[in-house]
Amino acid sequence: MQVRLLSLISSLAPLALADIKFTSPASGGSVPAGVLNIQWEDSGSGTPLSSLVNYQLFLMAGGNDASTAIPIVNPTTPSTFQGGSAAALQVPASAGASTPANAYYIKIVAAASQGGQIINYSDRFTITGMTGSFPPAIASAIPGGTAGPQNEDQVSNGATPAVGGADAGKGTLYMDQTGLTKYAPMVGLPPTKISAPKVPTPQNPTSAFTIVKTPLPIATSPATTVTASNTFSVSSMENPFYDSKMDAPPKKDPILNGKYPAKQHAHRVVEWIVANGGEKKGVIYLEGQKTMMIEDKDQAQQFHQRRYFYYLTGCPIPESYFTYDIEADKSTLYIPPVDPDEVIWSGLPVTVEEAAKLYDVDEVLENTSIKSHISSLSTLVYTMEARISPDLHLTSPDFHLLRHAIDHCRVRKDAYEIALIRHANAVSSRAHEAVLRAARHAPNEQNLYGLFLQKCIAQGCHDQAYHSIVAAGHNCATLHYIYNDRALESKLNLLIDAGAEYQCYAADVTRTFPISGRFTRESREVYGLVLEMQRVTMGMCRSGLRWEEAHERAHEIAIDGLLGLGILKGGKKEIWVKRISTAFFPHGLGHYLGMDTHDVGGNANYADEDPMFRYLRIRGEVPEGAVVTVEPGIYFCRFIIEPFLKDEKTKGFIDEAVLEKYWDVGGVRIEDDVLIKKDGFENLTDVGRSIKEVEGLMAEG
């Protein structure tokens, strides 16, 4: 049977056309209850089965519409095509009729790799050996012939479908005419094209309509469904690219209603300076970032406030300056004065009076005299040489202690900073969930990249903590992939590493998932291994943990898992000594997170000769109050692995025949943001990561 129902067209993804011909069960045939074997093939006149990525098979009985057809077998999860052309359904003997009848038919709902769906039907057949009986409305709707259900093309050209039950007498149902779902209010059409006893509304869409045969122009909208006759244009699916409920910003911690604790940070910085040989006198001086223009344009670059400046002020205003008189315990913020010409273009800036209310400083002044004031100081000035104006002349500068002091203090977050990171995670988590729900319908990486950005901006996070990584297929094996624009067709998995920034504080979250909605066996195996690496190492997190120990434990689990899969072979001790696992897990377990994604204070040693630790961004013990990422991964990157395969000292530990089955997995990374506590941890990321959670979220799309 060829395709006879086109149920979904989306302006975001083209309709997939494919011809499927059911070859078993045969039209009018009789099969015994139990296991029902189903086979299909390309009809040869349309796009081949290879354009389809997953499907669901339903065993149906009865009539042609929702009121007279019942699903006997209604699977909850889709299956993957992978070139398949056969399936089996377990038919319960108690779900049918006591007498043979051509009551049954197969319904297939298939999703295409480039987005969209098709719905197909087989012709009718009989199942013998059933017990019980159909409800009267179903029994009355069973046709005597063997032809499959009517479809929209036939209905719009005058065919009469079998209609019974509560809707008998209404003629062709609205559902039959449009493929309408509960998410689909009808798009208004000229009254000369539709006749109805009353005006239809989204709440009452089942009024009787007379369908005209004259095709109408098809409206374009974010989600458009068109009947095969082009008569109606309706929204027939829940649009995965917009959800007003998900776009509502998450509830903030009440602590964020107060001021950023800049003065408290200044006190901590001074304590460190004094404890490390500095004097408890003098002035701390910092300059904020300047507005910088794009070369050869009259437009400014995107502004990012200097983190050291923000830590002591909480102020995001360009061209600002800060001093802190240590002995007087007085902090002063200097901001630009109001420029009447600039007001014309950009509106009123923050005034001195407003800034005094917004920021945790003792005084706010205009910045017009700051340079002459600082240059006139004879006292000790703690500052950063590369972060001050070149024309500034300091009598007694200290360019060493301030940076180290702030780096040290930024590692341990206070309650306000934790609330900012938690909020950035809440926004990021909702955006990741939106991507998971939309992924099966997206044609390429950039659609999902754009969706993540949209969700973050709509929830109040206008900046990203870093350039998002949206990588499909083999691209998953590139750790900091940058392109985000390749097609998803024929690829197994997608890795998205993306995080919002909220008031200068970052989230950093990674999820990897199957583009089809269901993991293949190899992908499931690798994903399960990475999930175990994260589960164990996250469980180790607590104050005083030596981060190298957690990283080593991740490699131990990776080696055990890769040996279990047969990818690695040989003795575990030799594999460890020769660092074979770094071919598959080449980066560090995680890093500090705060105002920067790769936040300061980790004391990384990129010159380490040991490849297992060279890219470990945290060395030593992690303190209470730190926020770290826990992000193990397993990757199948030819550029990294092939040198191991060519080296006589290492090639014997990798089974190339087994490895061949895993190249298409690409790579799997799972990353959450974790707050270190005295006796444990808190996971600040709340988007699901188990296989059940991931596949469940994708099934919602």
MIRO-40312 format. One record per residue (C-alpha): residue in one letter; x, z negated, y negated. Coordinates in steps of 0.5 Angstrom, whole numbers, plus 500, padded with zeros to 3 digits. Layout:
MIRO-40312
AXZY/...
***
This chain:
MIRO-40312
M500500500/Q503502493/V503498487/R496497484/L496492479/L501491473/S500484471/L505482466/I509486460/S513482455/S516484449/L522480451/A523483457/P521490460/L516491465/A519492472/L516497476/A517497484/D513500489/I512496496/K508499502/F506493507/T507496514/S505490518/P500487519/A497494520/S490496516/G484494520/G489491525/S488484529/V493479530/P493472533/A493465529/G500462529/V506465526/L504471522/N510477521/I510481515/Q514487513/W514492507/E518497505/D519502499/S514507498/G519512495/S516513489/G518508484/T523503483/P526500489/L526493492/S533492489/S530491482/L526485485/V530478485/N524473488/Y517473491/Q512469494/L507471499/F500468500/L495469505/M488470502/A481471505/G475473502/G473477496/N477480490/D476475484/A478468483/S471465485/T471469492/A478469494/I481463497/P489462499/I490460506/V497459505/N500458498/P507457498/T510452492/T517455492/P519463491/S524466496/T529471494/F529478496/Q537479497/G534486500/G530483505/S524487507/A520482512/A518475512/A514470517/L508465515/Q505460519/V498460519/P494454521/A488455526/S483451522/A483455516/G479461518/A472463521/S470463528/T468470528/P473476527/A472480520/N477484516/A477478511/Y485477510/Y490480506/I497479504/K498478496/I505478494/V508476487/A515478485/A519477479/A524483477/S531481475/Q530484468/G524480467/G516481468/Q512481475/I508485479/I503483484/N501487490/Y496487496/S496489503/D490492506/R485487510/F486485517/T483480522/I486474525/T483472532/G483465535/M481461528/T476455528/G471453523/S468458518/F469460511/P464457505/P458461504/A461464498/I467467501/A463469507/S458473503/A464477499/I468479505/P467487506/G466491512/G472496511/T479495511/A481497504/G485491500/P482488493/Q480492488/N485492482/E485493474/D486501474/Q480502479/V475497475/S477500469/N475507471/G468504474/A469501481/T465496482/P469489485/A466485490/V463479486/G459473489/G458466488/A457462481/D459469477/A455473481/G451478477/K456478471/G459484473/T466485472/L470478471/Y474478465/M479475469/D479482473/Q479486467/T485483464/G489478469/L488473464/T490466465/K489459462/Y495461457/A491467454/P487467448/M484474447/V487479442/G481481437/L480488438/P475493434/P468491435/T466498437/K471498443/I468492446/S460490447/A458483449/P452478449/K456474444/V463473441/P468471445/T473465444/P479463447/Q475457450/N469462452/P473468455/T469469461/S463473457/A461479460/F464485457/T463492458/I470496459/V471502455/K475508458/T479510452/P486507451/L487502445/P494501442/I498496445/A499490440/T506487441/S507480440/P512475443/A508475450/T504481451/T500482457/V496489458/T491491463/A493498467/S488501463/N491499456/T484496454/F486489453/S492486450/V492479451/S498473452/S498472460/M503467461/E506461457/N511464453/P518460455/F521462448/Y516458444/D513451446/S511447440/K511440444/M518441446/D520443439/A518437436/P525432434/P526427439/K524420437/K530417433/D533410434/P531405428/I538404427/L539411424/N534409418/G540405415/K546407412/Y552410416/P557404417/A563407413/K565400410/Q565397417/H570403419/A574402413/H575394415/R577396422/V582401420/V586396415/E586391421/W589396425/I594398420/V596391419/A597390426/N602396427/G606394421/G603396415/E601392409/K595389407/K595392400/G595399397/V590404397/I587409402/Y586416400/L582421403/E580428401/G573431403/Q573439405/K573444400/T568450400/M572456403/M570463401/I570468407/E575473405/D573479401/K566477400/D562473395/Q559468401/A562461403/Q564460410/Q560455414/F562448412/H564443416/Q566436413/R573433415/R572428420/Y577423418/F573423411/Y567422414/Y569416418/L570412412/T564415408/G559418412/C558423406/P558431408/I558433401/P564438399/E569437394/S568430395/Y574424395/F575417397/T579411395/Y579404398/D582399395/I585394400/E586388396/A579388392/D575391398/K572396394/S571403396/T569409392/L566416393/Y567421388/I563427388/P562434384/P558433378/V552437377/D553444375/P548448371/D550455373/E550453381/V543449380/I540456379/W542459386/S542453390/G538447387/L540440385/P545437389/V546430390/T547426384/V551420383/E545415383/E542418389/A549418393/A550410391/K543409395/L545414401/Y552412403/D555405405/V560405399/D561400393/E561405387/V560413386/L563417381/E564424379/N570427382/T573430375/S578425374/I580423381/K587427381/S590424375/H587417377/I591417384/S597420381/S598415376/L598409382/S604406383/T601402389/L602404396/V597410398/Y595411405/T593418406/M595424410/E600429408/A596436410/R590433408/I591432400/S592437394/P599440394/D599439386/L598431387/H604427386/L604420389/T609415387/S609411394/P605415400/D605413407/F603419411/H604416418/L599410419/L592412417/R591418422/H593414428/A589408425/I583412425/D584416431/H585409435/C578406431/R574413433/V575412440/R570405440/K564407438/D559402434/A552402435/Y550407430/E555412432/I552411439/A545412437/L548419433/I551421440/R544419444/H540423439/A545429439/N544429447/A536428447/V536435443/S541438447/S537436454/R531439451/A534445449/H538446456/E531445460/A528450456/V534455458/L532453465/R525454465/A526461461/A532464465/R528467471/H525472466/A531473461/P535480462/N542477459/E546472457/Q545472449/N537471450/L539464453/Y544463448/G539465442/L534460446/F539454446/L540455439/Q533456437/K531449440/C537445437/I535448430/A528447431/Q529440433/G533438427/C540440429/H542446425/D550446427/Q553446434/A558441437/Y562448439/H561455441/S556455447/I558458453/V553462457/A556465463/A553469468/G556471475/H563471475/N564469468/C562462470/A569462473/T572463466/L572456463/H571457455/Y568464456/I566467449/Y562473450/N555471452/D552478452/R552480459/A547482463/L544477468/E542483473/S545482480/K548476479/L547469482/N548463478/L549462470/L553456467/I551454460/D556449457/A552447450/G551441445/A548440439/E551436433/Y547431429/Q550428423/C557430425/Y557427432/A557431438/A553432445/D557436450/V553438456/T554443462/R549445467/T549451473/F543454476/P541460480/I538466476/S533467481/G531460481/R533458488/F540457490/T543461495/R547458501/E554458498/S552456491/R548450494/E554448498/V559449492/Y554446487/G553440492/L560439492/V561438485/L555434484/E558429489/M565429485/Q561427479/R556422482/V563418485/T567419479/M561417474/G560411478/M567409477/C566409470/R567402466/S571398461/G579398463/L578404468/R585408468/W582415467/E587418472/E584415478/A578418477/H581425476/E585424482/R578421486/A575428484/H581432487/E580428493/I573430494/A574437492/I579437498/D575434503/G569439501/L573445501/L576443507/G569442510/L567449508/G573452511/I576455504/L582450505/K585449511/G591445514/G593438513/K590434507/K596431505/E600437504/I594440500/W595434496/V602435495/K602442493/R596441489/I592447492/S586444489/T588446482/A587453484/F579451484/F579445480/P584447474/H582442468/G581435467/L575431469/G573429462/H575428455/Y573423449/L566425445/G565423438/M565427432/D569432435/T567435442/H574434444/D575427440/V581424438/G585418442/G586421449/N593422448/A593428453/N600430455/Y600438455/A607438457/D606435463/E610438469/D604436474/P599441474/M594436476/F594432470/R597437465/Y590439462/L587432463/R585430456/I585422457/R591418459/G591411461/E585406460/V578407457/P575402453/E568399452/G564403447/A568409448/V564416450/V567420455/T564427459/V564427466/E565434468/P568436475/G568443477/I569448482/Y571455480/F572462484/C577465479/R581471482/F586470476/I588463478/I587463485/E590470487/P597467485/F596462490/L594467496/K601471494/D605465494/E608464501/K608456500/T601456498/K597462501/G597459508/F592453506/I587458503/D582462508/E581469505/A576471510/V572465508/L573465501/E571472500/K564469501/Y564465495/W567470490/D560471487/V558464486/G563464480/G564457478/V560451478/R561445473/I556439471/E557435465/D554429462/D556424457/V557417459/L558411455/I563406457/K560399458/K564392460/D561393467/G559400468/F556406464/E550409461/N549416462/L547419455/T545426458/D538426461/V537433463/G536434471/R542435475/S540435482/I538441486/K531439487/E531438479/V534444477/E530448482/G524445480/L525446472/M526453473/A520454477/E516451471/G518458467/
***
